[in-house]
Amino acid sequence: MSMIVPADVETHIGRSFTTEQAAQCAQLIPSVEDWITRHCGQVFSDGPVNVSEVVFSYGTLVWLSSKPVVSVESALGGYKASDTTVELACRIVDAEKGIVSVTGAFAYDYVSVSYTIGLLGIPPVVKEAAIVLCAHWMQPTLMPDALSTQSYSVGGELTVTPKTMDVPKQVYQLLEDFTPGVYMA
């Protein structure tokens, strides 16, 4: 399920989309969600999601990137020089912060953890960030008469530098509590 739908973006900008604009917005939404997931280092969903990741540990505790952790299906210890893995015992220490205790994790080069996260819903501030970002990325379509350029020069030759898909400062501010290494109290 998506964090947002085109109607959310329409409401945010205060105008209705044409059929083509709504289709383009729907195509942009997965890119917006992917950017937010990568920026925050965690998955946001309305329900349980299965996640697998490789973590490194210098002790028995490992910090998982997605949270809250509902259950851990498996933890496998392995060495870089070998394809062999060993199943390790584990337990959830702090579900909200994604901290899991993995017995003997320190003895391996890496630990591969498969686990399930579950959210009661997408945090409203994350949804707002997705709407703002999608609306921003829709601007070249919504304002076709404006040049979608960062700079241009006239004289002798015409030089046009296309605008990149930048991210507004407001989006970073909205997501600051969800960036890696920052936990909400």
Residue, then its C-alpha position, 0 to 999 in steps of 0.5 A: m500500500s502506498m503512503i499517499v495517493p494523487a488526491d493527497v497531492e491535489t489537496h495539498i496544492g489546492r487544485s485538481f489534476t487532469t487525467e494525465q497529471a493524475a497518472q504522472c503523479a501516480q507514477l511518481i509516488p513509488s519514487v517518492e516513497d523509495w527516496i524517503t525509505r532510503h533517506c530514513g533508512q527504514v520502511f514505512s507501511d500500514g501493516p507488517v512487512n518482512v525485512s532482511e538485512v546484513v548487520f555487523s556487530y562487535g558484541t551481542l546487540v545488533w541495531l536493525s534499520s527498520k522498526p518497530v520489530v514485531s518478530v525475528e524469523s532468523a539470524l544467521g552468522g557468516y564469514k566473508a570467505s565462506d558461503t556457510t552460515v550458522e543459525l544463531a539464537c536471538r531475542i528482541v531487546d527493544a522493539e521500538k528502537g530495533i535492537v536485537s540480542v544475537t547470541g555469538a554475533f561478535a564471532y562472525d564477520y556478519v549476521s544476516v537477520s530476517y525479521t518482521i516490522g509492523l506499524l499501526g500506520i504511516p506516521p502523519v509527518v512522513k505522509e506529509a513529507a511524501i505529499v510535499l516531495c511529490a507536489h514539488w516533483m510535479q511542478p514542471t508538469l503543473m507549470p509547463d509555461a515556466l522554464s524548468t531550468q536552474s540557469y540559462s544564458v542568452g548571447g551568442e549561443l543559448t545555454v540551458t541547464p535543466k533543473t534536477m529533481d531536488v528535495p525541498k528543505q521542508v521535506y528534510q525538516l519533516l523527516e529529521d526524527f526518522t533519519p538513521g541514528v535518531y530515535m523518537a522518545 
